[in-house]
Amino acid sequence: MPPKAADAQAALKPPATPVQRNVTNFSDALRCMDKLYIDYGARDVSVVLEDLSDSTKKVSAGTRDMMMSALSDQSRRSRAIDVIAFGQDANNAVAFMANAQKRSAFAVVPRFNLRGSITQMDEGVIKRQSDGGVSLGSLFGIGGSTSRQFSVMGLDVAMVDTARLALIPGVVSKNLTSITKEGDALDAQATLTKVGINFSTSLQRSEGTAQALRNMVELSSVELMGRLLKLPYWSCLGANASTPEIAEEIEDWFIGMDRGGELTAYFQTQLRNRGFFDGPANGVVTPALLQAVAAYRSASGMGNGSVVDLAFFTQFLSGPFPARPEQPFRDVPPPPAAASPAAPRVGLSLQPLASAAAADGLSFQVKTSAPAYVYCYAQAPNGKLQRIFPNRFVSDPRVEPAVPLVLPGKQGFKLLPTEADSVPVACFAAPREIYNDIPAALRWGDFQDLKAIKGFGDVQTLLEAVAREPIGAASLVLKK
């Protein structure tokens, strides 16, 4: 018979023979993604996970539970992903969202919906059998045979924007696994090809297809979240930007983000995370942003120009982060030092606003004396504090003094009064972005209880420890 590897390739029909890599699971890739979330400042990714059904009715495994585990393992340290289960017990996504809104302390719903299914289970795609025998006259004979069977299993998953119930372009994952079984052997082998690499897993016959499916689910979770957040997920799989498949995807991202008006804000956010830029992520090109791009290009060995082209985007995603400059580039000078060492450089004030209707909940306005990065918290009915800004709807904490921040404003949550007809809130303003450096006690997703925090004073203490200076603080009790 032909070599087993050749048959596996024939079953999957890849464009070329990839590199072979033996894996038992993708645990290392999941941990790598967790680190990417921290490095790229990803947070507040709220996902409703539907039941990932088996359209073929041939695979008996908990696909949704596997995906939940994979996403959970990706956010052990970063806590970037908040997963809400949604199964067959709910009528449909719209009804589930309405129910989730009622259960939330601040009437908030998840931003994304992950859906998909096992779409393919073709058994016996390729079958090989060899027979042989020896006969000694009519008295004695001996024979033997060996067989090999290949099956192909497919998993398709995609991400939906819950606000529009529309698929997010390009945020999909489609994977095929070939499962090889040799005669009556007690083991089998599963092979899936991605980013120019063959991932091969040895399976016990008792495991059936479950472990092969788990590997596909874990790989799909890496792809899906990387594509959603525009992170170099391929580095967690051992691939690089020179792989044709990856190079094409990077080009797709570059063109799609440019045409969608997302590219400038992406660079503003990431250059700020990397210490080259200090300004809003509003999609407006400014002299400071061009200076930051030029400095980053120079530090990466790409010359001194400020051009953002595909080559720079590729290097920005796949290359190591260069050393930070002494000071980030700004269009507005930083706030001057306060008159007293104990006073903050940024002044902050909160003012309640009248709501149009009781169903809209309560609202308030945040004003700063200088450009600042604002973090706001509210006390939920259970007494715990939750971060309400920045959040899944507005990720940029930058607030300009000429443009006060209104909360909730048009953001997708409500400040509903408790039985005491009030909602305590507090905001803090720092002269620079500090969220990426906050300790674990504050590193929870938006609208999640801060379990180890007792009051607003604890939040201020932790934020000032990160900022290494006093920060602006103001609190308010909103009432009906």
C-alpha positions in Angstrom: 0.0 0.0 0.0 1.1 3.6 -0.4 2.6 5.3 2.7 0.0 6.4 5.2 1.1 10.0 5.0 0.4 10.0 1.3 -3.1 8.7 1.8 -3.8 11.3 4.5 -2.8 14.1 2.1 -5.0 12.6 -0.6 -8.0 12.6 1.8 -7.5 16.3 2.7 -6.3 17.4 -0.8 -4.1 20.3 0.3 -2.4 22.5 -2.3 1.1 21.4 -1.3 2.8 19.0 1.1 3.0 20.9 4.4 5.4 20.6 7.3 4.5 17.7 9.6 4.0 18.4 13.3 2.9 15.9 15.9 0.5 17.3 18.6 -1.6 15.8 21.4 -3.6 19.0 21.8 -3.4 22.8 21.3 -2.9 23.8 24.9 0.3 25.7 24.2 -1.5 27.6 21.4 -4.3 28.5 23.8 -1.9 29.9 26.4 -0.1 31.7 23.6 -3.3 33.5 22.7 -3.8 34.5 26.3 -0.4 36.3 26.1 -1.4 37.9 22.8 -4.5 39.4 24.4 -2.3 41.0 27.1 0.3 42.2 24.6 -2.3 43.7 22.3 -4.5 45.1 25.0 -7.5 43.0 24.1 -10.4 43.0 26.6 -14.1 42.9 27.1 -14.8 40.3 24.3 -18.3 39.1 25.3 -19.4 36.0 23.3 -22.7 34.1 23.3 -21.9 30.5 22.5 -24.7 28.6 20.7 -25.0 24.9 20.7 -22.6 23.6 18.1 -24.7 20.9 16.7 -23.8 17.8 14.7 -25.4 18.2 11.3 -24.2 14.8 10.2 -25.7 12.9 13.2 -22.6 10.7 13.2 -20.4 12.3 15.9 -21.4 12.0 19.5 -19.4 14.6 21.4 -20.0 17.8 23.4 -18.7 20.2 20.8 -20.0 23.3 22.5 -18.4 22.3 25.8 -15.1 21.8 24.0 -15.4 25.3 22.6 -16.2 26.7 26.1 -13.1 25.0 27.5 -10.9 26.3 24.7 -12.1 29.9 25.1 -11.7 29.7 28.9 -8.2 28.4 28.6 -7.4 31.4 26.3 -8.2 33.9 29.0 -6.8 32.5 32.2 -4.6 35.6 32.8 -5.9 38.2 30.5 -9.6 37.6 31.3 -10.2 39.0 27.8 -13.1 36.7 26.9 -16.5 36.4 28.7 -18.4 33.4 27.4 -22.1 33.0 27.9 -23.6 29.6 27.1 -26.7 29.5 24.8 -28.1 26.0 24.0 -31.2 24.4 22.6 -33.1 25.3 25.8 -33.4 28.9 24.4 -35.8 29.5 21.6 -33.6 31.7 19.5 -30.8 34.3 19.7 -33.2 37.3 19.9 -35.1 35.8 22.8 -31.9 34.8 24.5 -30.5 38.4 24.2 -33.7 39.8 25.7 -33.4 37.4 28.6 -29.7 38.1 29.1 -30.5 41.8 29.3 -33.0 41.3 32.1 -30.6 39.2 34.1 -27.7 41.7 33.8 -27.3 44.3 36.5 -26.9 47.0 33.9 -29.1 45.5 31.1 -26.1 44.7 28.9 -26.0 42.0 26.3 -23.0 40.2 24.7 -21.4 41.8 21.7 -20.8 38.6 19.6 -22.5 35.3 18.9 -20.4 32.3 18.1 -22.2 29.7 16.0 -21.4 26.7 13.9 -21.7 22.9 13.5 -20.0 19.7 12.6 -20.7 20.0 8.9 -19.0 16.9 7.5 -18.3 13.3 8.5 -17.5 11.3 5.4 -16.5 7.7 6.3 -14.4 5.6 4.0 -13.3 8.5 1.7 -10.2 6.3 0.8 -10.0 2.6 1.4 -6.9 0.5 0.9 -6.6 -3.3 1.2 -3.8 -5.7 0.4 -4.2 -9.5 0.4 -1.6 -12.2 0.1 -1.3 -15.9 0.6 0.9 -19.0 0.2 -0.3 -22.5 -0.7 1.6 -25.8 -0.5 -0.4 -28.1 -2.7 -3.9 -29.0 -1.5 -2.9 -29.7 2.1 -1.7 -26.4 3.5 -2.3 -22.7 2.8 -1.8 -19.4 4.7 -3.1 -16.0 3.9 -3.2 -12.5 5.3 -4.6 -9.0 4.6 -4.2 -5.5 5.8 -6.6 -2.6 5.4 -6.6 1.2 5.8 -9.6 3.5 5.9 -9.7 7.3 5.9 -12.6 9.4 7.1 -12.9 13.1 6.9 -14.6 15.3 9.5 -15.4 19.0 9.1 -16.1 21.8 11.5 -17.4 25.3 10.5 -17.8 28.1 13.0 -18.4 31.8 12.5 -18.9 35.0 14.6 -22.1 37.1 14.4 -22.5 40.8 15.5 -25.4 40.6 18.0 -26.4 44.2 17.4 -27.2 43.5 13.7 -27.4 39.7 13.8 -25.1 39.8 10.8 -22.0 37.6 10.1 -18.7 39.5 10.6 -16.8 39.3 7.3 -13.8 37.1 7.4 -14.3 36.0 11.0 -14.9 32.3 10.2 -13.0 29.1 10.7 -13.3 26.0 8.4 -11.3 22.9 9.3 -11.1 19.4 8.0 -9.5 16.4 9.8 -8.6 13.1 8.2 -8.9 10.1 10.5 -6.8 7.1 9.6 -7.7 3.6 10.9 -5.5 0.6 10.2 -7.3 -2.8 10.1 -8.1 -4.0 13.6 -5.4 -1.9 15.3 -6.1 -0.4 18.6 -5.1 3.1 17.6 -5.8 5.6 14.8 -4.3 8.8 13.6 -6.0 12.2 12.9 -4.4 14.8 10.6 -5.5 18.4 9.9 -3.7 20.9 7.8 -3.6 24.6 8.6 -1.2 27.6 7.9 1.0 25.3 5.9 1.5 22.8 8.7 0.2 19.2 9.1 -0.9 18.7 12.7 -1.0 14.9 13.4 -2.4 13.3 16.5 -2.3 9.6 17.5 -5.6 8.4 18.9 -6.7 5.4 20.9 -9.5 3.5 19.3 -11.6 4.0 22.5 -11.4 7.7 22.0 -13.1 7.5 18.6 -13.4 10.8 16.9 -13.7 12.9 20.1 -10.0 13.8 20.5 -9.8 14.7 16.8 -12.9 16.9 17.2 -11.4 18.6 20.2 -8.2 19.4 18.3 -10.3 21.0 15.6 -12.4 23.0 18.1 -9.3 24.3 19.8 -7.7 25.2 16.5 -10.9 26.9 15.4 -11.1 29.0 18.6 -7.5 30.2 18.0 -8.3 31.2 14.4 -11.7 32.8 15.2 -10.5 35.0 18.0 -7.3 36.0 16.2 -9.4 37.0 13.1 -11.9 38.9 15.3 -9.4 40.9 17.1 -6.8 41.1 14.3 -4.0 39.4 16.3 -1.1 37.3 14.8 -2.7 34.0 15.9 -0.6 32.1 13.5 2.5 32.7 15.7 0.8 30.5 18.3 0.6 27.7 15.7 4.2 27.8 14.8 3.7 29.6 11.5 4.9 33.0 10.3 4.0 35.7 7.8 6.1 34.2 5.0 3.6 31.3 4.7 1.5 32.1 1.6 -1.8 31.4 3.4 -0.9 33.9 6.2 0.5 36.5 3.8 -2.8 36.5 1.9 -4.8 36.8 5.1 -2.7 39.8 6.3 -3.3 41.4 2.9 -7.0 40.8 3.3 -7.0 42.4 6.7 -5.1 45.4 5.5 -7.4 46.1 2.5 -10.6 45.3 4.5 -9.6 47.5 7.5 -8.6 50.3 5.2 -11.8 50.3 3.2 -13.8 49.9 6.4 -12.2 52.9 8.0 -10.7 50.8 10.8 -7.0 51.0 10.0 -6.1 54.3 11.5 -7.9 53.6 14.8 -6.2 50.2 14.9 -2.7 51.8 14.6 -3.6 54.5 17.1 -4.6 51.9 19.7 -1.7 49.6 19.1 0.9 52.3 18.9 -0.5 53.6 22.2 -0.2 50.1 23.7 3.4 49.9 22.6 4.3 53.4 23.9 4.8 55.3 20.7 1.6 57.4 20.7 -0.5 59.2 23.2 -3.8 60.3 21.8 -7.4 59.2 21.0 -8.2 56.2 18.9 -10.6 58.2 16.8 -9.5 57.3 13.2 -8.1 60.8 12.6 -4.6 61.1 11.2 -2.6 63.7 13.1 1.0 64.9 13.1 1.7 63.0 16.3 0.4 59.8 14.7 2.6 60.2 11.7 5.6 60.9 13.9 4.8 57.7 15.9 4.6 55.6 12.7 7.9 57.0 11.5 9.6 56.3 14.8 8.2 52.8 14.8 9.3 52.1 11.3 12.8 53.4 12.1 13.0 51.3 15.3 11.9 48.2 13.2 14.5 48.8 10.6 12.1 50.0 7.9 13.3 53.5 7.3 12.1 56.9 8.6 9.0 57.4 6.5 5.5 57.6 7.9 3.9 55.5 5.2 1.5 52.8 6.4 1.6 50.2 3.6 1.2 46.4 3.5 4.8 45.8 4.3 4.6 47.9 7.4 1.3 46.3 8.5 2.9 42.9 8.1 5.9 43.8 10.1 3.7 45.5 12.7 1.8 42.3 13.2 4.5 39.7 12.8 7.7 41.4 14.1 8.9 41.8 17.6 7.9 45.0 19.5 10.8 47.5 19.3 12.0 49.4 22.4 9.7 52.2 23.4 10.8 55.8 22.9 11.5 57.9 26.0 8.2 59.7 25.5 5.3 58.9 23.2 4.4 61.4 20.5 1.5 63.7 21.3 -0.5 66.4 19.6 -1.3 68.0 22.9 1.3 68.5 25.7 0.7 66.4 28.8 -0.9 68.0 31.8 1.5 70.1 33.9 2.6 69.0 37.3 0.2 69.8 40.1 0.9 72.5 42.6 1.0 69.9 45.4 2.6 66.4 45.1 -0.5 64.9 46.6 -2.8 66.6 44.0 -3.6 64.9 40.6 -2.5 66.5 37.3 -6.0 65.9 35.8 -9.1 67.4 37.3 -12.3 65.4 37.1 -16.0 66.1 37.8 -19.3 64.2 37.5 -22.7 65.7 36.9 -26.1 63.8 36.9 -28.2 64.2 33.8 -32.0 64.0 33.4 -33.3 61.0 31.6 -36.0 61.2 28.9 -37.9 58.3 30.4 -37.7 56.1 33.5 -37.1 53.0 31.3 -33.9 54.6 30.0 -32.4 54.5 33.5 -30.0 57.1 35.0 -27.2 58.9 33.3 -24.3 61.3 34.1 -21.6 63.4 32.5 -17.9 63.2 33.0 -15.6 66.2 32.5 -11.9 66.4 32.6 -9.6 69.4 32.9 -7.1 68.0 30.4 -6.9 65.0 28.0 -7.1 62.0 30.2 -7.9 58.3 30.3 -11.0 57.7 32.3 -12.2 54.5 34.0 -15.7 54.4 35.5 -17.2 51.9 37.9 -20.7 51.4 39.3 -22.1 49.5 42.3 -24.4 46.7 41.3 -27.5 45.7 43.4 -25.4 42.9 45.0 -23.0 45.5 46.4 -20.1 44.5 44.1 -18.4 47.0 41.8 -18.4 46.6 38.1 -16.4 48.5 35.4 -18.8 50.3 33.1 -16.3 52.4 31.1 -14.4 51.6 28.9 -16.4 48.7 27.8 -17.3 46.4 25.0 -19.1 49.2 23.1 -16.5 51.9 23.5 -13.0 50.5 24.1 -11.0 53.8 24.0 -10.8 55.4 27.5 -9.5 58.7 26.2 -11.7 61.7 27.1 -11.0 65.2 25.7 -11.9 68.2 27.9 -13.9 69.8 25.1 -16.0 66.7 24.6 -17.5 65.5 27.9 -18.3 61.8 28.3 -21.9 60.9 28.8 -22.7 57.5 30.4 -24.5 55.4 29.3 -25.2 57.8 26.4 -25.7 55.6 23.2 -23.7 52.7 24.6 -25.6 49.5 25.0 -26.2 49.4 28.8 -28.4 51.0 31.3 -27.9 52.3 34.9 -31.1 51.0 36.5 -31.8 52.2 40.0 -31.8 49.6 42.8 -34.4 49.1 45.5 -32.9 52.1 47.1 -33.7 54.1 43.9 -30.0 54.9 43.4 -26.8 53.8 41.7 -23.4 54.8 43.2 -20.8 55.5 40.5 -17.2 56.7 40.5 -14.7 57.7 37.8 -10.9 58.0 37.8 -8.8 59.9 35.4 -5.1 59.3 34.6 -2.8 61.3 32.4 -1.8 58.2 30.4 -3.3 54.8 29.5 -2.8 52.5 32.5 -5.3 49.7 32.0 -2.9 47.3 30.4 -0.8 47.4 33.6 -3.5 47.0 36.2 -3.3 44.1 38.7 -5.4 41.0 38.7 -7.9 42.3 41.2 -9.1 44.8 38.6 -8.6 42.7 35.5 -12.1 41.5 35.1 -14.3 42.1 32.1 -16.7 45.0 31.8 -20.0 44.5 33.8 -18.4 41.7 35.9 -18.1 41.8 39.6 -14.7 42.8 41.0 -14.7 40.0 43.5 -11.7 41.2 45.7 -12.6 44.9 45.7 -14.7 46.3 48.6 -15.2 49.9 47.5 -14.2 52.8 45.2 -11.3 53.7 47.4 -9.7 50.3 46.7 -10.0 50.9 43.0 -8.3 54.3 43.3 -5.5 52.9 45.4 -4.7 50.2 42.8 -4.9 52.6 39.9 -2.6 55.1 41.5 -0.1 52.4 42.2 0.0 51.6 38.5 0.0 55.3 37.4 2.7 56.0 40.1 1.1 59.4 40.8 -2.2 60.7 42.2 -5.1 60.4 39.7 -8.3 62.4 39.4 -11.2 60.9 41.2 -14.9 61.8 41.6 -17.9 59.9 42.8 -21.7 60.4 42.7 -24.9 58.7 43.8 -27.3 58.8 41.0 -31.0 58.9 42.1 -34.3 58.7 40.4 
